[in-house]
Amino acid sequence: MAGHSKWANIKHKKAATDAKRGRIWTRLIKEITVAARLSGGDINANPRLRLAVERAADANMPKDNVNRAIQRGTGGLDGANYEEIRYEGYGLNGAAVMVDCMTDNRVRTVAEVRHAFSKFGGNMGSEGSVAFLFKHCGQMMFAPGTNEDALMEAALEAGAEDVIVDDEGGFEVITDPHEFSRIREALEKAGFSPALAEVTMKPSTSTELEGDDAVKMQKLLDALENLDDVQEVYTNAVINE
């Protein structure tokens, strides 16, 4: 993945997140509710819930909203019963796409996801058709100009799996997904604030798109991300503007 594309995509993703705060809150409430339902409401004993609560704090969600979602998940409040579904498929030029959903109506969700793929030049695949191209991991991105030696020392001492330098001089710290929160906290205490930090599905390969294909691919990704039942969209497409 080219350095220019990587940092441009990070800026685009952060801007899109800021522009869709209400939608982000809705998705985080679903995630908090499901995490609490599956493994309890104690964030110290439930890593998935802790991560969701941290993401809610990053998104400036009020604590009352977080607490109500936890209560809903643990049975203290009534609410919809969501199930998790992952759909896989292909975009322009065979770019891999994975779509994680939470829904109370599986029929509605699959119809909407399939429609988005077909409308914008993609197609849905079978289970496992592209999942092997992604690794579940924690990912933190640090801007060019970060002190490489100090970051690498702090990251490896905290237990990071890898520190990667891109061709623009930026840094990518990879962690085990279950260790992400602890390592992020350690790096922030050491004075390193990531430009982007998330538990994600990191692609092992990339498909670069330019021109009309890039435009169409972005429309497909936007259409999927705008669906109410979609939580996350992952792709190995690199969209060059």
SULLIN-V366099 format. One record per residue. N is the residue number from 1. RES is the residue in three letters. PSI is psi in whole degrees, -180 to 180 (* if undefined). D_LAST is the distance of its C-alpha to the last C-alpha in Angstrom with 1 decimal. Layout:
n={N/N}
res={RES/RES}
psi={PSI/PSI}
d_last={D_LAST/D_LAST}
//
This chain:
n={1/2/3/4/5/6/7/8/9/10/11/12/13/14/15/16/17/18/19/20/21/22/23/24/25/26/27/28/29/30/31/32/33/34/35/36/37/38/39/40/41/42/43/44/45/46/47/48/49/50/51/52/53/54/55/56/57/58/59/60/61/62/63/64/65/66/67/68/69/70/71/72/73/74/75/76/77/78/79/80/81/82/83/84/85/86/87/88/89/90/91/92/93/94/95/96/97/98/99/100/101/102/103/104/105/106/107/108/109/110/111/112/113/114/115/116/117/118/119/120/121/122/123/124/125/126/127/128/129/130/131/132/133/134/135/136/137/138/139/140/141/142/143/144/145/146/147/148/149/150/151/152/153/154/155/156/157/158/159/160/161/162/163/164/165/166/167/168/169/170/171/172/173/174/175/176/177/178/179/180/181/182/183/184/185/186/187/188/189/190/191/192/193/194/195/196/197/198/199/200/201/202/203/204/205/206/207/208/209/210/211/212/213/214/215/216/217/218/219/220/221/222/223/224/225/226/227/228/229/230/231/232/233/234/235/236/237/238/239/240/241}
res={MET/ALA/GLY/HIS/SER/LYS/TRP/ALA/ASN/ILE/LYS/HIS/LYS/LYS/ALA/ALA/THR/ASP/ALA/LYS/ARG/GLY/ARG/ILE/TRP/THR/ARG/LEU/ILE/LYS/GLU/ILE/THR/VAL/ALA/ALA/ARG/LEU/SER/GLY/GLY/ASP/ILE/ASN/ALA/ASN/PRO/ARG/LEU/ARG/LEU/ALA/VAL/GLU/ARG/ALA/ALA/ASP/ALA/ASN/MET/PRO/LYS/ASP/ASN/VAL/ASN/ARG/ALA/ILE/GLN/ARG/GLY/THR/GLY/GLY/LEU/ASP/GLY/ALA/ASN/TYR/GLU/GLU/ILE/ARG/TYR/GLU/GLY/TYR/GLY/LEU/ASN/GLY/ALA/ALA/VAL/MET/VAL/ASP/CYS/MET/THR/ASP/ASN/ARG/VAL/ARG/THR/VAL/ALA/GLU/VAL/ARG/HIS/ALA/PHE/SER/LYS/PHE/GLY/GLY/ASN/MET/GLY/SER/GLU/GLY/SER/VAL/ALA/PHE/LEU/PHE/LYS/HIS/CYS/GLY/GLN/MET/MET/PHE/ALA/PRO/GLY/THR/ASN/GLU/ASP/ALA/LEU/MET/GLU/ALA/ALA/LEU/GLU/ALA/GLY/ALA/GLU/ASP/VAL/ILE/VAL/ASP/ASP/GLU/GLY/GLY/PHE/GLU/VAL/ILE/THR/ASP/PRO/HIS/GLU/PHE/SER/ARG/ILE/ARG/GLU/ALA/LEU/GLU/LYS/ALA/GLY/PHE/SER/PRO/ALA/LEU/ALA/GLU/VAL/THR/MET/LYS/PRO/SER/THR/SER/THR/GLU/LEU/GLU/GLY/ASP/ASP/ALA/VAL/LYS/MET/GLN/LYS/LEU/LEU/ASP/ALA/LEU/GLU/ASN/LEU/ASP/ASP/VAL/GLN/GLU/VAL/TYR/THR/ASN/ALA/VAL/ILE/ASN/GLU}
psi={126/147/-42/-46/-41/-49/-32/-41/-37/-46/-41/-43/-42/-40/-41/-39/-45/-36/-17/40/-42/-42/-39/-43/-43/-43/-38/-37/-43/-47/-44/-44/-48/-42/-42/-38/-40/-39/16/166/6/112/-24/-22/1/91/-38/-41/-41/-44/-43/-40/-38/-41/-37/-40/-42/-32/8/35/134/144/-31/-39/-41/-47/-38/-38/-39/-44/-39/-41/-35/4/3/-22/152/153/173/150/101/146/152/134/141/130/146/152/-167/143/-151/141/26/15/135/141/133/138/114/128/155/126/154/10/92/-38/-46/-45/-48/-35/-43/-41/-45/-41/-42/-44/-50/-35/-31/32/14/-176/147/146/180/167/129/0/-30/-7/-31/-13/0/149/129/118/167/143/128/131/132/138/155/142/-12/142/108/-49/-45/-42/-45/-42/-46/-41/-47/-35/-33/-15/18/150/-35/153/120/133/127/176/0/-1/7/169/144/120/125/135/162/137/-31/-15/0/-52/-44/-43/-38/-44/-40/-41/-38/-36/-29/-1/13/116/117/147/-29/135/125/157/126/180/104/125/143/-17/168/153/113/136/140/166/-138/-36/-40/-42/-46/-39/-42/-37/-38/-48/-43/-40/-42/-45/-25/-6/137/-33/-6/131/-48/147/126/143/155/10/135/113/111/119/*}
d_last={13.7/12.2/13.0/9.9/8.1/11.4/11.9/8.6/9.5/13.0/12.5/10.9/13.8/16.4/15.5/15.7/19.0/20.4/19.8/21.6/24.5/27.1/25.5/25.0/28.7/29.8/28.2/29.7/33.1/33.0/32.2/34.9/37.4/36.9/37.0/40.2/41.7/41.2/42.3/43.9/43.2/43.8/40.5/42.3/43.3/40.2/37.1/34.8/36.2/35.9/32.2/31.7/33.8/31.8/28.6/30.4/31.5/27.9/27.0/30.1/32.0/35.7/38.1/40.2/37.4/37.1/40.8/41.2/38.6/40.6/43.9/42.5/41.6/45.0/46.9/47.8/46.0/45.5/42.0/40.1/40.3/36.8/36.2/33.2/31.5/28.6/26.9/25.0/23.0/20.3/17.0/15.2/16.4/18.7/16.5/19.0/19.3/22.2/23.2/25.9/28.1/31.2/33.3/36.8/36.4/35.1/35.5/33.4/30.6/30.3/30.4/27.5/25.4/26.3/25.6/22.0/21.4/23.2/21.7/18.0/18.8/19.8/23.3/25.4/27.1/30.4/31.1/30.1/27.9/24.8/26.4/27.5/23.9/23.7/25.9/27.2/27.1/26.6/23.5/23.3/20.5/21.8/20.0/20.4/23.8/25.6/29.0/28.5/32.2/33.1/30.2/31.1/34.8/34.3/32.1/34.3/37.4/36.2/35.7/32.0/31.4/28.9/26.9/23.9/22.5/18.8/17.9/16.9/20.2/19.5/21.9/22.0/25.4/26.4/29.5/31.7/30.7/34.2/34.2/30.9/32.6/35.3/33.1/30.7/33.8/35.1/32.1/32.0/35.7/35.0/32.7/29.2/27.0/23.8/20.4/20.2/23.2/23.8/25.7/23.2/23.0/21.2/20.0/21.9/19.5/15.8/14.1/10.8/8.9/6.9/7.6/10.2/10.7/7.5/8.4/11.9/11.6/10.3/13.2/15.5/14.8/15.3/18.4/19.9/19.4/21.1/24.2/27.1/28.4/25.2/25.3/22.3/19.6/18.7/16.5/15.8/12.4/9.6/6.3/3.8/0.0}
//
